[in-house]
Amino acid sequence: MLLLGDPDTVAAVREWRWAVLQLERAARGIADDDFDWVASVQRADEGRDRFCTAARGSLTVGGGGVAQARWLIDRQMNS
């Protein structure tokens, strides 16, 4: 990403990567005491959505939305 991504895409992938790293730390049992699993999963989902949107915009790829965060939250709340 750093080599080929535009600034918006690079920023988005950095945010997504950081959010996933926090989830990994929690899974390994080394998260901060105030770690919030639900908020962290949501941050990772939204980060992925921002990355996909930025990457598709940079590549001028059409075809509709790719966002999954809202869908995932709805599924979690209705299961």
N, C-alpha and C positions, 0 to 999 in steps of 0.2 A: 504494500500500500504506500509506503513512504516514497518509493521510486515512481510509481505510476499515478497515484491518487492526487486529485486536486485538493486544495486546503480544506474545503468542507468535508470531503470524504475522509481525509486523514484525521481530522478532528473527531469525526463521528466514530471511526474505528478505534481510536484511542479511548474514547469514553466507553464504548462497548467492551473493549478488552479489559479495562479497569473494573467494570462491573462484574464481568465473568471471573476475574481474578479474586474479587471479594467473595464470590460464591465458592470458589475453589478453596480459599482459606477457611471458610466455614466448614466445608466438607472434610477438611483435614484436621479440624478442631483447633485452629489457631486464629480464629476471628477475634476482633475486639469484643469486649464485654457488652457493648451496646449494639451489637450486630442485629439487624432486623431482616430475617430471611425473606419474608413476603415483599418488603420494600426493595430488597436487593434483587430478587427475581424480576420484579416489575422494572427496575432500572436496567437490568440486562436485556429484557424484552424490548423496552423502548429504545435502548441503545442500538440493538440490532435493526430495528425499524428505521432509525435515523440513518444508520450506515447504508442500508439498502436504498433508501430514498436518495441519499447523496450520491452513491455510486451510480445508480440508474440515471440520475440527472446529469452527472458528469459524462456518462457514456451515451447520453441521449437515447436511452432505451425506453420505449413506451410500453403499453400493454396493461395499464391499470396499476392499482396500488398493490403493495406487497406487505403492508403492515399486518402484524400478527398480535401485537401486545393487547389491544382491546379485545380481540377474539379470545385470547388465552385467559384474560381476566374474566370475561363472561362465562367461559367454560368452567373455570374454577369456582365461580360463585353459584353456578347452576348444577353442580355435580354432587 
